[in-house]
Amino acid sequence: MSVCITGVGMVPFAKPGKCESYDLMGSAAARAAIEDAGLAYTDIQQAYVGYVYGDSTSGQAGLYHLGLTGIPIVNVNNNCATGSSALWLARQVVASGAADCVLAVGFEQMRPGALVNVWDDRISATARGEAIALAQPGGDEPGPMAAKTFGGAGVEYMNRYGTSRELFGRVAVKARSHAARNPFAVFRDPIDLDMVMGSKAIWGPLTLLMCCPPTSGAAAAIVCSEEFARSRGLDTTIRIRAQSLVTDVPGAFDGDMMKVVGYDMAVRAAKEVYEASGVDPIDIPVVELHDCFATNELITYEALGLTPEGTAEKFILSGDNTYGGRVVTNPSGGLLSKGHPLGATGLAQCAELVWQLRGQAGDRQVDGAQVALQHNLGLGGACVVTLYEKVA
């Protein structure tokens, strides 16, 4: 069954403490998506609500602002892949015929500073990867665990292919140049390579400007069957052509830091999407991928098959990752500059790509895009890859 994205919405991302409460952000994004679709909240049959930091039934707290309709509301937490996991669930239920009009929404009200485990009286859910990160050279030095993990993946890549840390800096510069065109982005001021490399050292090759900021925000999407959408006169041109959600596979914790941060998951999910859709990555003009750190954007180019393994340096230096090149990566500014409210990120990526395919992305528009790819990663782990298409 064809599954359409008939509406999307989001609120401008903001620094912690500069935002509304999670329930108001979530309801605002959901309302924007419903209005974009041309529906009413009473048309929604089910809802999947994603967030990482929040008490149980926070989803109900947000959606109850829109009405008490008695629909099933399912709360979703899959680390930083939460937003796309909510979308995956919504897409599955519509494709199965169990529902015709489903809302996926994600939000996060974050605190300042690096990510920390809230529950310190039990084993960490990401303990396997953390143990490998701590055992790597310099792993016992001060620094946020996420930076040690994704920074370690960058070190792994540098050692394997002989690249420099400045290459990661170029990714951060590109991200900010894209975000300058995005009114929803939290960081829009331009930066240059000297500023990136001269910013505060965080861990290993990472400097402050190579790391995504703690961010608050919300985003949402309306997922409908084609039959339902046509019966209501809704837009049926944007569809999910293929989607895959995978978790870690054997070898994920064998000591390779690139595997720890989900490289193999991304390879597997992308392969499943390409095989299901019949689309070759060389034919994809626009991608929103999970650049929580500049190191992860670089290795994800290769995991998704946007460029062959070991060629990311040439890919970046030739400008093939931006406007005028082969594929525009993170036209929104990505997590590095748009921001990363954990539960909202996957649905913000969805919104950006829907706008791109509709031709509604303004100064960020990638001309003539007919297909678009999304990659959303959560350690622990989960990886969602989604291929969208525009049909006549």
Wavefront OBJ file of the C-alpha trace (Angstrom):
o trace
v 0.000 0.000 0.000
v 1.304 3.468 -0.907
v 2.075 5.594 2.151
v 1.945 9.368 1.756
v 3.361 12.175 3.871
v 0.518 14.654 3.594
v 1.688 17.218 6.123
v 4.777 18.253 8.070
v 5.498 20.877 10.687
v 8.115 21.997 13.157
v 8.958 24.822 15.506
v 12.187 26.839 15.361
v 14.888 25.072 17.323
v 16.312 26.904 20.329
v 18.996 26.721 22.979
v 17.959 25.106 26.276
v 16.126 27.601 28.441
v 15.117 29.673 25.418
v 12.128 27.520 24.477
v 8.584 26.708 25.513
v 7.906 23.568 27.545
v 7.983 20.216 25.759
v 4.197 19.831 25.685
v 3.672 23.209 24.029
v 6.442 22.630 21.479
v 5.080 19.188 20.665
v 1.504 20.369 20.258
v 2.633 23.321 18.114
v 4.568 21.067 15.732
v 1.685 18.595 15.544
v -0.804 21.383 14.886
v 1.418 22.767 12.121
v 1.609 19.340 10.434
v -2.153 18.810 10.702
v -2.842 22.235 9.224
v -0.261 21.649 6.487
v -2.125 18.480 5.527
v -5.475 20.248 5.545
v -6.941 18.053 8.273
v -8.344 18.410 11.783
v -7.025 16.630 14.866
v -10.237 14.605 14.919
v -9.113 13.006 11.630
v -6.059 11.474 13.334
v -6.609 7.793 14.158
v -3.359 6.997 15.995
v -0.292 8.912 17.201
v 3.311 7.928 17.877
v 5.167 10.467 20.011
v 8.933 10.377 20.461
v 11.166 11.882 23.138
v 14.256 10.756 25.044
v 14.254 12.879 28.194
v 10.799 12.898 29.757
v 8.437 11.000 31.972
v 6.069 8.358 30.659
v 2.972 9.646 28.832
v 4.651 12.939 27.965
v 3.181 12.341 24.514
v -0.313 12.534 25.929
v 0.609 15.724 27.780
v 1.502 17.329 24.451
v -1.327 16.044 22.287
v -4.030 16.672 24.870
v -3.601 20.372 24.007
v -5.132 19.473 20.636
v -8.087 17.559 22.051
v -9.212 14.540 24.030
v -10.248 12.260 21.192
v -9.449 8.929 22.844
v -7.088 7.747 20.096
v -4.176 5.399 20.826
v -1.078 7.477 21.711
v 2.134 5.460 21.877
v 5.259 6.950 23.466
v 8.540 6.099 21.694
v 12.165 6.229 22.910
v 14.966 4.902 20.692
v 17.743 7.297 21.688
v 18.645 9.788 18.953
v 16.760 7.717 16.340
v 13.512 8.298 18.248
v 11.855 10.660 15.761
v 12.439 8.339 12.817
v 11.387 5.342 14.900
v 8.039 7.063 15.526
v 7.783 7.681 11.777
v 8.673 4.025 11.075
v 5.875 2.874 13.367
v 3.393 5.250 11.754
v 4.387 4.099 8.287
v 4.098 0.442 9.267
v 0.604 0.765 10.702
v -0.649 2.635 7.627
v 1.017 0.206 5.219
v -0.598 -2.705 7.071
v -4.056 -1.199 6.670
v -4.615 -0.989 10.430
v -5.078 2.786 10.200
v -5.402 5.365 7.434
v -4.247 8.609 9.063
v -1.515 8.614 11.700
v 0.472 11.364 13.401
v 4.188 11.040 14.203
v 5.596 13.756 16.438
v 8.871 14.202 18.293
v 10.026 16.764 20.826
v 12.801 17.383 23.321
v 13.244 19.915 26.120
v 16.954 19.630 26.799
v 19.239 20.922 29.498
v 22.498 22.785 28.791
v 25.741 20.837 28.520
v 26.844 17.447 27.293
v 24.499 14.455 27.342
v 24.552 12.456 30.569
v 22.755 9.335 31.777
v 19.781 10.299 33.928
v 19.679 6.976 35.789
v 23.018 6.535 37.559
v 21.925 3.670 39.820
v 21.888 1.005 37.051
v 23.871 -0.159 34.061
v 23.951 2.243 31.139
v 21.958 1.160 28.090
v 25.007 2.025 25.972
v 27.515 0.318 28.275
v 28.926 -1.994 25.592
v 29.987 0.861 23.337
v 31.136 2.993 26.254
v 33.511 0.253 27.417
v 35.166 0.200 24.001
v 35.390 3.985 23.908
v 37.029 4.060 27.343
v 39.543 1.378 26.314
v 40.796 3.247 23.242
v 43.946 5.420 23.497
v 42.993 8.538 25.441
v 39.658 7.054 26.435
v 40.408 7.604 30.102
v 41.086 11.297 29.554
v 38.456 13.897 30.549
v 35.713 14.498 28.028
v 32.043 13.795 27.309
v 31.329 10.132 26.554
v 29.564 10.954 23.280
v 32.601 12.912 22.106
v 34.916 10.030 23.015
v 32.691 7.665 21.064
v 32.204 9.690 17.891
v 35.651 11.253 18.184
v 37.052 7.737 18.404
v 35.272 6.867 15.161
v 36.994 9.856 13.588
v 40.383 8.678 14.846
v 39.637 5.232 13.412
v 38.921 6.783 10.017
v 42.004 9.005 10.114
v 44.244 6.063 10.948
v 42.694 3.890 8.267
v 42.826 6.374 5.401
v 45.462 8.932 6.409
v 43.169 11.962 6.510
v 43.573 15.043 8.701
v 41.288 16.445 11.362
v 40.812 19.563 9.218
v 38.613 17.449 6.976
v 36.077 17.223 9.803
v 36.353 20.980 10.210
v 35.305 21.476 6.598
v 32.143 19.485 7.290
v 31.277 21.874 10.120
v 31.856 24.918 7.913
v 29.562 23.460 5.263
v 26.867 22.766 7.855
v 26.838 26.358 9.046
v 26.718 27.727 5.495
v 23.579 25.669 4.880
v 21.989 26.642 8.209
v 22.376 30.322 7.305
v 19.465 29.738 4.886
v 17.241 27.971 7.419
v 14.968 30.062 9.687
v 14.402 27.010 11.921
v 18.125 26.555 12.686
v 19.601 27.526 16.050
v 23.056 28.558 14.692
v 23.016 30.624 11.491
v 26.099 32.858 11.714
v 28.831 31.899 9.209
v 32.063 30.315 10.381
v 35.332 29.470 8.638
v 37.846 26.674 8.994
v 40.145 28.683 11.267
v 37.258 29.331 13.647
v 36.340 25.643 13.739
v 39.877 24.419 14.310
v 40.544 27.150 16.865
v 37.429 26.508 18.925
v 37.663 24.700 22.246
v 39.191 21.222 22.091
v 36.637 18.612 23.227
v 38.252 15.210 22.686
v 40.573 13.706 20.091
v 40.045 15.414 16.729
v 36.852 17.146 17.860
v 36.571 20.835 18.625
v 33.474 22.564 19.958
v 32.252 23.638 16.517
v 32.437 20.043 15.276
v 29.869 18.981 17.900
v 26.100 19.446 17.754
v 24.663 21.763 20.418
v 22.109 20.739 23.058
v 18.841 21.937 21.556
v 15.134 22.065 22.289
v 12.453 21.752 19.633
v 9.726 19.675 18.012
v 8.660 18.386 14.604
v 5.841 16.254 13.210
v 4.496 14.471 10.141
v 1.105 13.178 9.004
v 1.243 9.696 7.452
v -1.756 8.616 5.367
v -2.780 5.864 3.002
v -3.091 7.004 -0.600
v -6.761 6.027 -0.637
v -7.523 8.101 2.465
v -5.561 11.081 1.151
v -7.335 11.029 -2.213
v -10.736 10.716 -0.557
v -10.024 13.928 1.371
v -8.396 15.781 -1.514
v -5.016 15.811 0.235
v -1.588 16.040 -1.371
v -0.489 12.528 -2.391
v 2.708 13.500 -4.238
v 5.191 12.827 -1.411
v 5.535 9.181 -0.456
v 7.799 6.893 1.526
v 9.186 4.610 -1.152
v 11.272 2.435 1.179
v 12.304 2.434 4.833
v 14.429 0.274 7.116
v 15.001 0.223 10.863
v 17.877 -1.963 12.044
v 19.761 -2.584 15.268
v 23.333 -3.709 15.929
v 24.630 -6.835 14.211
v 27.462 -9.256 15.132
v 30.787 -7.422 15.122
v 29.329 -4.146 16.348
v 31.387 -4.337 19.540
v 34.596 -5.936 18.271
v 36.682 -2.844 19.058
v 36.230 -0.847 15.829
v 34.948 2.588 16.877
v 33.275 3.191 13.509
v 31.151 0.113 14.145
v 30.396 1.282 17.684
v 28.794 4.440 16.277
v 26.627 2.525 13.850
v 28.573 2.363 10.594
v 27.480 -1.220 9.918
v 23.897 -0.432 10.880
v 23.825 2.393 8.344
v 25.325 0.160 5.652
v 22.722 -2.531 6.264
v 19.724 -0.167 6.468
v 20.797 1.714 3.344
v 21.298 -1.528 1.428
v 17.811 -2.702 2.371
v 16.318 0.610 1.219
v 18.190 0.636 -2.084
v 17.210 -2.959 -2.810
v 13.551 -2.380 -1.915
v 13.282 0.832 -3.936
v 15.499 0.042 -6.895
v 17.148 3.448 -6.445
v 20.924 3.793 -6.751
v 22.577 6.192 -4.259
v 24.321 7.889 -7.172
v 20.876 9.143 -8.271
v 19.951 10.769 -4.952
v 20.390 14.576 -5.054
v 19.590 15.495 -1.438
v 20.231 13.768 1.901
v 19.556 14.590 5.524
v 21.954 12.487 7.618
v 22.833 12.190 11.279
v 25.752 14.588 11.813
v 25.730 14.739 15.614
v 29.484 15.203 15.233
v 31.360 16.189 12.077
v 33.189 12.869 12.261
v 29.920 10.985 11.924
v 28.816 12.935 8.870
v 32.053 12.039 7.122
v 31.893 8.307 7.799
v 28.177 8.242 6.975
v 28.876 9.486 3.439
v 30.552 6.150 2.839
v 28.133 4.031 4.890
v 25.233 5.275 2.750
v 27.141 4.704 -0.475
v 27.216 8.381 -1.423
v 30.918 7.917 -2.119
v 33.014 4.709 -2.068
v 34.835 3.655 1.096
v 38.007 5.650 1.682
v 37.044 8.504 -0.687
v 35.346 10.971 1.686
v 38.320 13.334 1.479
v 37.969 13.747 -2.276
v 34.173 13.931 -1.896
v 34.474 16.860 0.530
v 37.348 18.748 -1.095
v 35.651 18.629 -4.504
v 32.447 20.077 -3.049
v 30.365 17.038 -3.973
v 28.585 17.236 -0.603
v 27.015 20.660 -1.154
v 25.249 22.901 -3.658
v 26.814 22.661 -7.084
v 28.164 19.193 -6.280
v 26.724 15.727 -6.719
v 24.511 15.553 -3.622
v 23.488 18.251 -1.147
v 23.993 16.805 2.337
v 22.052 18.374 5.203
v 20.611 21.406 3.411
v 18.898 22.240 6.719
v 22.262 22.758 8.418
v 22.014 19.328 10.017
v 22.364 18.541 13.676
v 25.610 20.514 13.804
v 23.934 23.850 13.068
v 20.165 23.367 12.884
v 20.396 21.663 16.276
v 19.671 18.250 17.763
v 16.617 17.986 20.032
v 16.933 14.229 20.300
v 13.317 13.127 19.942
v 12.563 15.694 17.249
v 15.575 15.232 14.977
v 14.238 12.423 12.785
v 10.981 14.225 12.110
v 12.773 17.519 11.461
v 14.811 15.683 8.821
v 11.542 14.364 7.376
v 10.059 17.868 7.247
v 13.120 19.259 5.464
v 13.051 16.556 2.807
v 9.309 16.906 2.234
v 9.804 20.629 1.712
v 12.664 19.891 -0.674
v 10.564 17.485 -2.747
v 7.626 19.902 -2.807
v 9.899 22.740 -3.919
v 9.125 24.692 -0.735
v 12.625 24.918 0.758
v 13.230 28.546 -0.183
v 16.891 29.541 -0.356
v 17.845 25.958 0.558
v 16.066 24.419 -2.412
v 17.848 21.646 -4.281
v 16.651 22.080 -7.842
v 14.644 19.282 -9.378
v 14.819 16.821 -6.487
v 12.514 13.844 -7.108
v 13.932 11.495 -4.445
v 15.506 12.207 -1.064
v 17.268 10.080 1.557
v 17.171 10.319 5.355
v 19.521 8.705 7.906
v 18.845 8.896 11.655
v 21.018 7.119 14.231
v 20.676 6.239 17.897
v 23.417 4.557 19.900
v 22.462 1.490 21.801
v 21.459 1.054 18.975
v 19.031 1.864 16.187
v 19.399 3.237 12.677
v 16.554 4.315 10.399
v 17.066 5.011 6.697
v 14.121 6.347 4.688
v 13.768 7.062 0.984
v 11.132 9.594 -0.046
v 9.890 10.184 -3.575
v 7.805 12.731 -5.412
v 5.233 11.279 -7.804
v 2.968 12.971 -10.320
l 1 2 3 4 5 6 7 8 9 10 11 12 13 14 15 16 17 18 19 20 21 22 23 24 25 26 27 28 29 30 31 32 33 34 35 36 37 38 39 40 41 42 43 44 45 46 47 48 49 50 51 52 53 54 55 56 57 58 59 60 61 62 63 64 65 66 67 68 69 70 71 72 73 74 75 76 77 78 79 80 81 82 83 84 85 86 87 88 89 90 91 92 93 94 95 96 97 98 99 100 101 102 103 104 105 106 107 108 109 110 111 112 113 114 115 116 117 118 119 120 121 122 123 124 125 126 127 128 129 130 131 132 133 134 135 136 137 138 139 140 141 142 143 144 145 146 147 148 149 150 151 152 153 154 155 156 157 158 159 160 161 162 163 164 165 166 167 168 169 170 171 172 173 174 175 176 177 178 179 180 181 182 183 184 185 186 187 188 189 190 191 192 193 194 195 196 197 198 199 200 201 202 203 204 205 206 207 208 209 210 211 212 213 214 215 216 217 218 219 220 221 222 223 224 225 226 227 228 229 230 231 232 233 234 235 236 237 238 239 240 241 242 243 244 245 246 247 248 249 250 251 252 253 254 255 256 257 258 259 260 261 262 263 264 265 266 267 268 269 270 271 272 273 274 275 276 277 278 279 280 281 282 283 284 285 286 287 288 289 290 291 292 293 294 295 296 297 298 299 300 301 302 303 304 305 306 307 308 309 310 311 312 313 314 315 316 317 318 319 320 321 322 323 324 325 326 327 328 329 330 331 332 333 334 335 336 337 338 339 340 341 342 343 344 345 346 347 348 349 350 351 352 353 354 355 356 357 358 359 360 361 362 363 364 365 366 367 368 369 370 371 372 373 374 375 376 377 378 379 380 381 382 383 384 385 386 387 388 389 390 391 392
